Amino acid sequence: MDYTREKTPPIREERLGACMAFGGSCCDISRQSKKGCLFNNNRKFSQSQGCQLTLSLAILNTIRDSVIIVHSPIGCGANLVAQAGVSKGFQKLRDPNAFGLRWINTNLDEVDVINGGEEKLRSAILYADREYRPSAIIVMNSCVPALIGDDIDTLIEELQKQVSARIVPVHCEGFKTKIQATAYDAVYHGILRTLVGVGEDEEEPIIIDELEELKRKYRISRTVNVLNVSSMSRPDEENLVKLLSALDLNVRILPCYAHPDDFADSFEAALNVSICATHDDYFVEHMKSKYQIPFILRTIPIGIANTNKWLLDIAGFFGIEEQARKLIDSEMRELNIALAPYREFLKGKTAFLGGGEIRIITTAELLHSLGMEILGLRGFHFDRYGEGLLEELMEEIPESERAIINIGTGQPFEQANLLEKYQPDVFVGHPGGNGWANKQGIPVFPLFGQAYEYMGYVGVYEVARRLTRILKNTSYSRNLVKHARLPYRQDWYSEDPFAYINQDAAL
Ligand code: SF4
């Protein structure tokens, strides 16, 4: 595929036929997904919806030495306020001289809606370049300029000749899609068009040192781009680098917390390895069609089985499976001994999971490997990548076919109904929805955290250790439920949790 000739990427409803509403069993969704008609599902009532501009910021506010310009009324991206210190702290883990988040809003008002907002954007870009001298200026287009017809791409083309920073347009207007993960495509679209391969058209230097050139080619042949996600921690990255270094591979980590210059030669790699298909399929497909770099997109290295698959897939590409198996055996010997006391405590405990499709399915496998029972899953959306992973989960753990699955971004009323009915010992969820579960008296364990380890074999141990700690003392949620309540009427809890999902078209 190649959408990068276009100014804007397609939305995921069109590109992947992604599903944003479903309620039923894992077996049902798998069957219906294979029929290819899940994308027809919708809701008669929607309580809340995610905006792709907000999710785009999750990646973009990590990019070092850049300035973000949110071209919008003042409210869009206001959640950046909460990210300011966090972003700086995590950037500094990668580069002690990092500046942290620098952010400008064009503050479009009623007059701009009539007269257009291009002049404000022009001033903001010139100001950002003059004041901060960043390596990149990232322009995020929101609903209002898209609706009034601001031509940000022509303006950026003109200004690019006047400023030294690379200007990266990101078309992430919230109104365009109900699949919030379209944000990842919007971000990668901007990066692919403006940062990847910058300078590759320049004249090739004359090679005078053939040995150096051979060394460079060898290094590229052993280099993998590991595509991280902003929700993972620096220790998670270090764990994965350690595993791949043990297989004698060089690792380049992109896109989160990278410097804009890091993308320029990102095509000098033997393989692109995704951490999460929801996040990366747009990027790796384009890198394959433009630079012929193969990719691995199957799973995220969370849990024992999925870390094994992730490693063996990479090793298979380089023909070093035997080396990878030895590494896995030695890691497993140590891990199984360390997990023994936690497995004893967690055996038979029940869990309900909510979050991104890839993360919840793999975390379900992790919890099952600790002896826990999975009662249900809530995914933000569902597409072919979730379908493949769910298929593998049901093959490996046949009882998961009966587990309930609900698809929907937001919709906390559906989550509340499900948790009231299932009463799991723990809700493992996205931090955005965990407060709701806590108010129902259910202990929560965050599905991810930028300060904790979740990935690789160390991640399995850390999840087991922290989960045990949370479940040994549940007094916080037991006390909270005495003083807080959710805003729903009691009779909602006796109704069908999927009463407002219209999925007849898929049956
Ligand atoms: S939906 Fe549109 S107006 Fe609302 S925050 Fe997102 S970009 Fe801004």
Residues whose N, C-alpha, C, O or C-beta is under 5 A from the ligand:
A	BS01	SF4	C51 L53 C76 G77 S142 C143 C172 E173 G174 F175
